[in-house]
């Protein structure tokens, strides 16, 4: 038996659901609510579209061609120094 | 001795190619974080420099991309964000951001019957009025702590746990910042659209 949740509670799970981060039980409750509630379903679909849109429009920038060359040279210099020379600790 | 500690030339060459494969993603994230091309290139270069120095301690099962992004994020926080860190993390005026779903529904009434999104003049139509540069500008205007999460989660697709580890904050903080950041970004896009006339005065009127 899956617990019934309110629209107010469902609203708190929208991003967790879209991000694939809900616990299985919460996810089941949330999905059951969506089956019965058109308004919340609309809100979920809306948020999904906006996130997809941000991903689509917010990415895809190319660095200058020189950066790739400089980075490649870093690896070559690093390889020449054997086991990395001075190994500085990350934090 | 595990093969992970192997520093043979073959391994180094393979790791080099794997690391280089993430260059564009790292640069894109660096650009959104620093908001400046030169700073972004410097940040990426610094990230790879640290990666090269630490190549022997990289554990392959953890994945190359999260490892590089963790170095990038740490370096960014050390070099760029701390410079302008406020003494306390202030309460932003984005605190009460609720997003724009209700406004969209109200201003494009056809959505109510058609299901919210697919009807002409609906959300897709609203979103397609934006150019990529305008969306990037809206992201750039977000407070740092929100912008970082929009980049790491929405653009790069890292999990809450990975984001928490990179930024060294609790998962609950990741969730609340992401929530506020997303809602705030929506509102900024809406305001921008209104300013630019992408939303007609009638649509704006209907939503208020």
Interface residues (C-beta under 8 A of the other chain):
Chain A: X15 X16 X19 X20 X21 X42 X43 X45 X46 X47 X49 X50 X51 X53 X54 X55 X57 X58 X59 X60 X61 X62 X63 X64 X67 X68 X70 X71 X72 X74 X75 X77 X78 X79 X82 X83 X84 X85 X86 X87 X88 X90 X91
Chain B: X7 X9 X12 X16 X19 X20 X23 X24 X25 X27 X28 X31 X32 X37 X40 X41 X44 X45 X48 X49 X50 X52 X53 X54 X55 X56 X57 X70 X71 X74 X99 X101 X104 X105 X111 X115 X116 X117 X123 X124 X127 X130 X131 X132 X135 X136 X139 X150 X151 X153 X154 X155 X157 X159 X160 X175 X178 X179 X182 X185 X186
